Amino acid sequence: MRPLLLAASLAACSDTTPPTQSPVDAATDVGGDVAIDGATPLCARGGMLFCEDFEALPLGTATSAAWTTESAAGALTIDTAHAIGQHAVKIATTGNGRGRLRVANLAPPGNSLFGVAHAWVTGFPTAPDYAHFTMVELAGTGTTTLLRPIGGQYAPGSPAGSFWGIGSDGGPTGDWTNWKRTATTAGGRWECMEFQLDASTSTIRVWIDGVDHPELTVSRTMHGGTAVDLVFPAINQAWFGWWLYQANPTPAAFEVWLDDLALSTTRLGCS
C-alpha cells in the first residue's frame, strides 16, 4: 500500500472498571435520530447482525464457530489482561503484521448498519510518516471498494501524532484515509468506537465514547462532488483486528485488545 495522505479519531472507556456510560448511551444519539437500549446487555439486544463479547470462549488460541481468523506476523488469543468483562481477544503483531477475525455471511437490511468496537492499544505508530493501520473493515460484492470505518494514521506536522480516520481502498477513489488532528488516538486505555454506514448516501459516520465527530464523516461526494466518489459494496463480510501496512514501524511490535464487538441495524452505544 502506498503512503497515505489523510486520517482521523475516536476516544475512550477504562480497564479495571467498565467504561463509563454517557447519557447518550441511555437515550438517543447527539442528533436525536437513533434510540439506544442502554439497559440490556450488548449481545442480548435486538437487531443484531453480529455480536461477540468473548465471555464464553476459553483462554488460549482464539477460535469460534461464529468467525474465523487470519494473521501474518501476528497471533490472536483470548486472555484476561484487558477486558470489558472477563475475556477479550488479544492481537499481537510485529512490524507490518496483521491479526484479524472475519465475520462472514452478513446481509444488512438496506446494505446499511451500525457497529461498535471497544479497543485497548498499548501504543500507536510514531513512525514512519503516514504509517497507516485499520481495525474495522467491510467488503462485499458489486465493487472492489473496501470500507474502513475504524482506522488511522501517524502524521507529521503540528502537532504530529496518530489520528483516527475513516478510509477506503479500491473502487472509484482508491486508497485514502480521512484523518483529522482533532481525533487523536489514545494508547493504554479503552476507547469505545462506534460507526454508521448509510448506503443511501454512501455516508460513514463515527462516534467516540458516545460523542459524534462530524469532522470525520465521509460520503460519496467528499472527493470531488460526483455521485461515484464512494460506492458501497453489497456488504457481506467484516473484519475486526489490527493491520499496519508500512514496514519497519516504531514501535516494532503492537498489542491490541478488542472486546464487545457488534454490528446491528440500530445504534448500540458503549458497553
N, C-alpha and C positions, 0 to 999 in steps of 0.2 A: 504493500500500500504506500502510495506516495505521501510525503509530508502534507498535513492538512493546514488550512489557513484559518479555521474557525473552531469554537467550543463553548460550554455552559455549566449551571449548578443546581444542587438540591441539598437540604440540611439534615437535622438530627433527631436522636432519641437518647438512650443511655444503656449501660451494660449491666451493672449489678442490680438495677431496678428497671421495671418495664418502662418503655418510652412514655413520656407524659402525653396524655390525650388532650389535644387542643379543643376549644369549644366547637371548632369546625367539624371535628370528628363525630360529635354527638348530634349535630343538627344538619346544616346544609353547607355546601362549599361557599367560597367567598362571593361567587356570582349568584348564589341562591338557586342554582339550576339542578342540583342533584342532592337528594336526601341521603344521609349516611346513617346506617344502623351501627351505633357505637356500643350497643349493649350485648349483641350476640357475638360469640367467638368467631374469628375471621372465617375459618373453613366451614362453619355451620350456617353461613348466611346464604340467602337465595341469590339466584342469578350467576352462580359461579361457573366459569368455563374451565378453571384450573385453580387448585389451591394446594399448598404444601407448607406445613409447619414443622416437619421433620421429627415430631414428637414420637411417632410410632416406629421410627427406624432405629435399628441397633447401631451402636458405635462401631466405627471402622469404615471400611470402604463404602462409599456412597453408592447405593443401588436401590431401585424401586421399580415396581411394575407400572407406575404412573409416568415415568420419564426414563430417558437414557442419558448416558454421559459421554462426553468427548473431551480429550485432552491432548496436549503436546507440550512437553517440558512443564507438565503440571499434574496435579493429583487432586481428587475430590474425596473428602472423608466426612463422616458425621462425627461431631465432637461437642464438647460442653464448654470450651474456653470462653466463647461469647455466644449468647443465645437469648432470644426474646422469652422463650420458655425454658426448657431443659436442654434441647438439642438444636443444632443448626448445622448447615453444611459449610465446611471449610474448604477453600480453594487455595492451594499453594502453587505458585509458578516461579520459574526462573527466566530471566531475560524477557524476550518477547513471546513467552509461552501463553497457553490458554488452558482453562478448565471450565466447562460449562455443562449444565444439564439441559436437555432438549425435551420440549413438550410437543407431541405430535397430535395430529387429528383434530386440530382446532377448527371451529366453524362459527365464528362470532356473528350474531344476527346483524344484518346490515353492514357486515365487514368492519364493524366498529367495536371498541371495547375500552374498558378502564383497567388499570393494573397498579400493583403496589409491590415494592421490594424493599426490605429492610436490610441495610448493608453496614458492616463494620470493616473498614480497610485500615490496616496498620499504617501504611504510608503510600501516598500517591506519587507518580513520577515527577522528578525535578530535572530530568534531562533524558534524551536530547530535546532541543527546542521542538515544540509541536508533537511531542510524544503523545500518542492517541490510544485510548482504551474504550472498550464497550463492555457494558454489564447486562443490558437487555437488548435483544434483537428479535425482530419478527420478519418472516418471509412467507411467500406463498406462490400462487400461480398467476399467470397473465402478464407479469413483468418481472424483470430481474432485480427490481428495487428491493433493497434491504432497509427496513425501518429500524432506527436505533434511538428509542425514546430516552434511554438512560446510558450515558457515556460521557466522555470528557477528554480534555487535552491540557498538556502543560504548555503555557505560552510565555515567552519573554516579554519585556516591556515594563510598563509602570501601572500597577505593580505586576511583577512576574508571579506566576502561580499556576496551580492546577485548577481548572474550572470545568464544571459540569456543562454538558451541551447535548442537545438533540441533534441527531445526524442521520445520514443516509449514504448508501453506496449503490452503484449500478443504476439502471433506469435512466430517465432523461437528464438528470442533473449530476450523475456520477458521485464522487466521493467528497463529502463535506461534513463539517460539524459546526453547529451554530452555538458557539460559547459566548458567555458574557462575563466580564470581570466582577459583576455583581453576584455571581453564583460560584463562590469559592468552595472547593471540596474541603472536607474536614476529616482527617485521619484520626484514628484512636477513639472513635465513638460511633454510636448508632446513628445512621441517617435514614429517615423514612422518605422514600422516593415514590411519588405517585405520578401516573401518566394517563392521558386520554388520547386515543386515536379515533378521530371522527372522519370516516370515509366520505361523507357528503361534501366536505370541503378540503379533504386531504390535510387536515389540521392535526398537529401533535402538540399537546399542552402538558405542562408539568406543575406539580406542587412539591414544596419542600417542607416537611414537618407540618403539613396541613395548610401552608401558605402558598397561594397562587403566585407563580413567577411569569407574568405575561411577556416579559422581555425575552423569554426563551421559546415562546410559541413559534412554530413554523407552520406554513400552509403551502398550498400548491402554487401560490403567486409570489413566494418570497424571493425567487431567483430571477426575476425579470418581468413578472406580470402576465405570463401566458398560462393557459389552463393546463399545460403539460409539464409544469416545473417539477411537481412532486406527485407521483402516481402511486397509490397504494396497490400492492398485490392483493389477490384474493387470499387473505391470511389463513394459513393452515398449520403453522408451527411457530414456536417461540423458543428462545434460549435465555437462560439466566446464568451469569457467571462472570468470568474475567478474561479478557483478551487484550493484550498490549501488542501493538503492531510493529514498533521500532526496536531494532536490535541494540544491545549494549546500553540499556537504560540505567538510570540512577533512581532508586536503589536497584540492585541487581536481581532481587527477588521480591515477591509480593505475597502477602497473606490477606485473604478476604473471607469474611463470614457473611453468609446470606441466610435470612430467616423470614418466615411469614411472607411467602411469595404467592401472588394471586393474580388472576385475570378474571374479569367479571363484566356483566352488562351494566352495572351501576358503579358509581364511585365508592371506594371501600374505606378511605381514611387510614389512619395509622393504628397499629396494634396498641 
